[in-house]
Each structure stands twice: as C-alpha cells, then as structure tokens.
Amino acid sequence: MSIPPLTIETVNTKDGVSRLQKVWDDLSRASDIPNVFTTFDWFEAWNKRLEKAKRSGKRRPNILVLKVNDAVVGISPLIRLTSFRMGIPARQLRFVGHAWDYNDLVLGNGHADRIDAVVEHLARSQKEWDLIDLRDLRDTGNSIDLITSALARAELPYRLLPEEERSPYMPIDGPWSEILSRRSASTRHTFRNRQSRLDRMSVEGLRVRIINNPQDEPGLMERMVLVEAHKHVGGELSPPFLGVYSDVFESLFDRLGPKGWISVAVMELGERLLGWHLLFRCGEKLWGYLTAYDYAFSHLSPGTMLVPAIIDYGFSHGFTEYDFLNGEESYKMRWANGFHHTYRLLIWNRRWSSRLRAFLCLGLRPDRFPN
C-alpha cells in the first residue's frame, strides 16, 4: 500500500493563521518533544506585537502547513520580513522573533519526511525569498543532521553556526533534600543557613509557592513587573523585559495558562512580592524562562531560594529536568549538570543577488560562502 504524499500549503493572512488554531494546538499537545515557543498562542501574541514595532520592516506570516490528504501533520511557524540595507531590499524568512530560546523547523512528530518536504518546498520557491535566517534551532535527537542533509540534497547553500549562549540544565532525579545532599559540605551549609533564615521569617508572613494558573491570580502581572523594575545584574539596574512586553505576557497568561503551559514560582512577604520565576511546562521538562527579585531583599536570596521549591514541585509532578534556558548566569551554573545547544541556520540561493544580500544583511564575508 502506497504512502500518501506530503503536500505543503503556505498561509500568509491573519484570517488563515487564525483558522489554524485548533489543529496547531492539537499538534503542540501531541508532540513527542513539546515546545512552548512553537505554540499557536506564542506565535500570534508575538507576531501581533512585533508588527507594531518601529523599524520592523514589512512583515507577514509565512506558515508552512504540511498535509497528508486533508489532514494537517506538521507546521513550520515562519514569517516573511522585507528589510533594507543600503537601500537594497532583502526578502527574508525567519521565526517570529528572537525573544525565545528554542525553535523547531517543524512542529509535529515523524520529523524526517516532514523536514525533507519543507526543505524541498523552500528549494522550489527560492525565487520568492532571498535569505532564510533561522535562530536558536534546537537539536532534538538528530534533527540538525536531518535538516543539513536535506539542504545538501536540495543543493541549497547554507551555513550552520552554533549560537553563543548555551542552556544549562539539571536533572530532577529526586527531591531537593536528596539533590542538595550530593553537593559539597560548603554548599549544604550555605543553603541550610539561608533556609533557616526564611523559616524564621515565616512568622512574619514569608512564603514560597508555585502558581499553576497564573491567569487566575489577580494583579500578578503588575506585581511581577514592579519587582522586575528593581532587578539588578552585576550591581546595576537591569533593563526590563517583562515590563516592556507586559501586553504580550498578559495574553500568554490568559491563553497558555489554561492549557497547562505556564507556572510561576513566587516568594512573598505578606502581600509583597519579593521574587519570581516564570516557568514553562514542556512535557517532562520544566523551563525557567525569566526571573527577577526585589534588590531590597537580596539578603534573602529570593532568586536562588526559589530553586529548591521548583525542584520539589518538579519532582512531585513527574518532571525529569529543569532547563534554565539561555545564559550562563552564576545561579544557573551552580546547579548545571550539562548544556543544551542551539544553532543559527543561514540559507540562501545560488543567485548572485542572494549572496549580495547575505553579505549586506548578515555580514557574511564572501569567503564564508560555500562553493
């Protein structure tokens, strides 16, 4: 019995993207390796926000919908962006933005034939684009090898570059007390002293908790933004991120929260929020996306002392790994057992104009182009 061929439909209108919501949600839930950054709600919230940004260039959705007969079996969540450098336009295909840590070329399972189909489609449609710039591609299994092999067969020139930032992670293979017991005597002593300090303050109303439905917590976003406004890194006030994009995160709380993707770990003193970690629940893994604490309470180490609560929560709920995501800050490195790596994939076609645009827009020198 022959296997029905894969076909690809390009969706590039807002109405067309909206009609994909149910099947996109179904694919996200059914994925063997879930990724909150490739969900429908993440794409829509960020694309809507970035369309309004100044100097964003002319952009529109460019979703590749993979079908077998009429059934959708995969989605490549891309956008088309026209940018200008020295007055020369470049039609680029990208992921929706750079505010996330992991991207996947195809959402759905059975990656090998789906990746082949996407790359073949890109090769057939290369007159419609000048450059493809895919940031933070994660290597799930052998996905990077599958992509580069497909590009070679399609004779599309490309460069694969490791991203500079790595993602530290630690396994959740026991409760916090057991994990701490494996650390040095100095580390155990430090954490027990800090925990004793927090325990003493519990009579004053200090508590640590995990909020599983942040969309139902009145005023939570406003309180988180206020704490972030006092965030310091290296002794200096840190530029806000949650505060700048609070409208996006309000939307994500409202839409991804009820679907079980988001939790927030908080430390509070009475009604005052001292610190928080924004967590994503992706299959059997917890991802730590953002964190902030009130610098006035740094003596309590709110950011660090939320980690034990997160690990105990993860262990009791069947999570096997805590991924700190991009960046090698000291509080992450203290617990990291390894790193996840991501890649930047640059693709162009063999027209001289495509190489010129790669040189202008991406800074690729002529000697960096393969023959």
C-alpha positions in Angstrom: 0.0 0.0 0.0 1.5 3.3 -1.1 2.0 6.1 1.4 0.1 9.3 0.5 2.5 12.2 -0.4 3.1 15.2 1.8 1.9 18.5 0.4 2.6 22.0 1.7 0.2 24.9 1.8 1.5 28.4 2.6 -0.7 30.5 4.9 0.1 34.2 4.9 -3.0 36.0 6.1 -4.2 36.8 9.6 -7.5 35.0 8.9 -5.7 32.0 7.6 -3.5 31.8 10.6 -6.5 32.1 13.0 -8.2 29.2 11.3 -5.1 27.0 12.1 -5.6 27.5 15.9 -7.3 24.2 16.7 -5.0 21.9 14.6 -1.9 23.9 15.7 -3.0 23.3 19.4 -3.5 19.6 18.7 0.0 19.3 17.2 1.5 21.1 20.2 -0.2 18.8 22.7 0.7 15.6 20.8 4.3 16.5 20.1 6.9 14.0 21.4 9.1 16.9 22.3 6.8 19.8 23.3 8.0 23.4 22.8 6.0 26.3 24.2 7.8 28.7 21.8 6.2 27.0 18.7 2.6 27.1 20.0 -0.1 29.0 18.2 -0.6 31.4 21.1 3.1 32.2 21.3 3.3 32.9 17.6 0.2 35.0 17.5 0.9 37.1 20.6 4.5 38.0 19.5 3.7 38.5 15.8 0.9 40.9 16.7 3.2 42.8 19.0 6.2 42.9 16.6 4.0 44.0 13.7 3.6 47.3 15.6 7.3 47.8 16.3 9.1 50.6 14.6 11.7 49.7 12.0 10.3 46.2 11.9 10.2 46.2 8.1 7.3 44.8 6.1 6.4 41.5 7.7 3.6 39.0 7.4 3.0 35.3 8.4 4.5 32.6 6.2 3.2 29.5 7.8 4.0 26.2 6.0 1.2 23.8 6.6 2.1 20.1 5.9 -0.7 17.8 4.9 -1.3 14.2 4.1 -4.5 14.2 2.1 -6.5 16.8 4.0 -5.0 16.1 7.4 -2.5 18.6 8.9 0.5 16.7 10.1 3.0 19.5 10.6 3.5 23.2 10.8 6.6 25.4 10.1 5.9 28.7 12.0 7.7 31.3 9.9 7.3 34.9 9.0 8.3 36.8 5.9 10.2 40.0 6.5 11.4 42.6 4.0 14.3 44.6 5.3 16.5 47.2 3.7 20.3 47.7 3.9 21.9 50.5 1.9 18.6 50.8 0.0 18.7 47.2 -1.1 15.6 45.1 -0.1 16.0 41.6 1.2 13.1 39.2 1.5 13.8 37.0 4.5 12.1 34.0 6.1 12.6 33.8 9.9 11.0 32.6 13.0 8.6 35.1 14.5 11.2 36.8 16.7 14.3 36.4 18.9 12.7 36.5 22.4 12.8 32.8 22.9 15.3 30.1 23.5 14.4 27.1 21.3 12.9 27.0 17.8 11.9 24.0 15.7 11.7 23.9 11.9 8.7 21.6 12.0 6.0 21.2 14.7 4.7 17.6 14.9 6.1 14.1 15.0 7.8 12.0 12.4 10.3 14.7 11.6 12.4 13.0 8.8 9.9 13.1 6.0 8.4 16.4 7.2 11.8 18.1 7.2 12.5 16.8 3.7 9.2 18.2 2.5 9.9 21.6 4.0 13.4 21.9 2.5 12.1 20.7 -0.9 9.4 23.4 -0.7 11.9 26.1 0.1 14.1 25.0 -2.8 11.1 25.1 -5.2 10.1 28.5 -4.0 13.5 30.1 -3.8 12.6 32.8 -6.3 10.2 34.1 -3.6 12.9 34.7 -1.0 16.4 36.0 -0.8 17.6 34.8 2.6 16.5 32.4 5.3 17.7 33.2 8.8 16.6 30.7 11.5 17.9 31.5 15.0 18.0 29.2 18.1 17.3 25.9 16.3 17.4 23.2 18.9 18.8 19.8 18.1 16.2 17.3 19.1 17.6 13.9 18.5 19.1 14.1 15.0 17.0 17.0 13.7 20.0 19.2 12.8 21.6 16.3 10.8 18.2 15.8 9.0 18.0 19.4 8.1 21.5 19.8 6.8 21.3 16.5 4.8 18.0 17.7 3.2 19.6 21.1 2.3 22.6 19.3 0.7 20.2 17.1 -1.4 18.2 20.2 -2.4 21.5 22.0 -3.3 20.7 25.0 -1.2 23.8 26.8 0.1 23.8 27.2 3.9 25.8 27.9 7.0 25.2 26.3 10.3 26.6 28.3 13.3 26.4 27.4 17.0 24.6 30.1 19.0 26.9 31.8 21.5 24.6 31.2 24.5 24.1 27.7 25.9 21.3 26.5 28.1 22.4 24.9 31.4 20.1 22.2 32.8 19.9 19.9 35.8 18.1 16.5 36.1 15.3 16.3 38.6 16.0 12.8 39.9 14.9 13.3 43.5 13.5 15.8 45.9 15.6 18.9 46.7 16.9 17.4 50.0 18.4 14.5 48.1 19.9 16.7 45.4 21.4 19.0 48.0 22.9 16.1 49.9 25.1 15.3 46.9 26.7 18.7 47.0 29.7 19.9 48.9 29.6 20.5 52.6 30.0 24.2 52.0 27.0 24.3 49.6 24.9 22.3 52.0 25.8 24.6 54.9 25.1 27.8 52.9 21.7 26.6 51.8 20.6 25.3 55.2 21.5 28.7 56.7 19.5 30.5 54.1 16.6 28.2 54.6 16.7 28.7 58.3 16.5 32.5 57.7 13.4 32.0 55.6 11.9 29.7 58.1 12.3 32.3 60.8 10.6 34.9 58.7 7.6 32.7 58.1 6.0 34.0 61.3 6.1 37.4 59.6 4.2 36.1 56.6 7.0 35.0 54.3 6.0 32.1 52.0 7.1 30.4 48.8 4.6 28.8 46.4 4.1 27.7 42.9 1.1 29.2 41.0 -0.2 26.8 38.4 -2.9 29.0 37.0 -1.3 32.5 36.8 -4.2 33.8 34.8 -6.4 33.4 37.8 -4.1 35.3 40.2 -5.4 38.9 40.4 -2.8 41.5 39.8 0.1 39.0 39.4 1.4 40.5 36.2 1.5 44.0 37.7 3.4 42.7 40.8 5.9 40.9 38.7 6.5 44.0 36.5 7.1 46.0 39.7 9.7 43.6 41.0 11.5 43.5 37.6 11.8 47.2 37.7 14.1 46.8 40.7 16.1 43.9 39.2 19.9 44.3 39.4 22.5 42.4 37.4 26.2 42.8 38.4 25.1 45.5 40.9 23.5 47.7 38.2 19.8 48.1 37.4 18.8 45.7 34.6 16.7 46.8 31.6 13.2 45.4 31.9 11.8 42.8 29.5 8.5 41.7 31.1 7.6 45.3 31.7 8.2 46.3 28.1 6.2 43.4 26.7 3.6 43.1 29.5 0.7 43.1 27.0 2.3 40.0 25.3 2.7 38.2 28.6 -0.8 39.1 29.7 -2.1 37.4 26.5 0.2 34.4 27.1 -1.1 34.0 30.7 -4.7 34.2 29.5 -4.3 31.7 26.7 -1.4 29.4 27.6 -2.2 29.3 31.3 -5.5 27.4 31.0 -3.8 24.9 28.6 -1.2 24.0 31.3 1.9 25.5 29.8 2.8 28.1 32.4 3.5 28.3 36.1 5.1 31.0 38.3 7.2 30.3 41.4 6.9 33.2 43.9 8.4 34.3 47.2 6.2 36.7 49.1 6.3 38.6 52.4 2.7 39.2 53.2 1.2 40.9 50.1 4.6 42.0 48.8 6.2 40.0 46.0 10.0 39.6 46.7 10.9 37.4 43.8 9.6 35.2 41.0 10.5 32.6 38.3 8.4 32.3 35.2 8.2 28.6 34.3 7.1 26.7 31.2 5.9 23.1 31.5 7.0 21.3 28.3 6.3 17.6 28.5 8.5 16.1 31.2 10.7 19.2 31.4 10.4 22.5 33.3 11.9 25.5 31.6 12.9 28.6 33.6 12.2 31.5 31.2 12.5 34.7 33.3 13.4 35.5 36.9 13.6 38.7 39.0 13.8 39.7 42.6 13.5 42.9 44.6 17.0 44.1 45.2 16.0 45.5 48.6 15.6 41.9 49.8 18.8 40.5 48.2 19.9 39.4 51.7 17.2 36.7 51.5 18.5 35.4 48.1 14.9 35.2 46.7 16.0 34.1 43.2 18.3 31.3 44.5 16.0 30.2 47.2 13.1 29.6 44.7 15.1 26.8 43.1 14.5 24.3 45.9 10.7 24.9 45.6 10.9 24.5 41.8 12.8 21.2 42.1 10.4 19.8 44.7 7.5 20.9 42.6 9.0 19.3 39.5 9.8 16.0 41.3 6.3 15.7 42.8 4.7 16.4 39.4 6.8 13.9 37.3 9.2 16.3 35.6 12.7 14.9 34.9 14.7 18.0 34.1 14.9 21.7 34.9 16.2 23.7 32.0 17.5 27.1 32.9 17.4 28.2 29.2 19.8 30.6 27.5 22.5 32.2 29.5 25.2 31.1 31.9 24.4 33.3 35.0 26.1 32.2 38.2 22.9 31.0 39.8 22.4 28.6 36.9 25.9 27.4 36.7 25.9 26.5 40.4 23.5 23.6 39.6 24.1 22.8 35.9 24.9 19.2 35.1 25.2 19.9 31.3 24.2 22.2 28.5 21.7 22.1 25.6 23.0 23.7 22.4 21.2 25.7 19.7 22.2 26.8 16.2 21.7 29.5 13.7 20.9 28.3 10.2 21.5 30.7 7.3 20.3 29.7 3.9 20.5 31.5 0.6 20.2 30.5 -3.1 22.7 30.5 -5.8 21.7 33.8 -7.4 24.4 36.4 -7.0 21.8 38.8 -5.7 21.0 36.4 -2.8 24.7 36.3 -1.9 24.9 40.1 -2.0 22.0 40.4 0.3 23.6 37.8 2.7 26.8 39.9 2.6 24.9 43.1 3.4 22.2 41.9 5.8 24.0 39.1 7.7 27.6 40.3 7.5 28.7 37.1 5.8 32.1 37.6 4.0 32.4 36.2 0.5 35.0 33.7 1.7 32.4 32.3 4.2 30.1 31.2 1.3 30.4 27.5 0.2 31.2 26.9 -3.5 
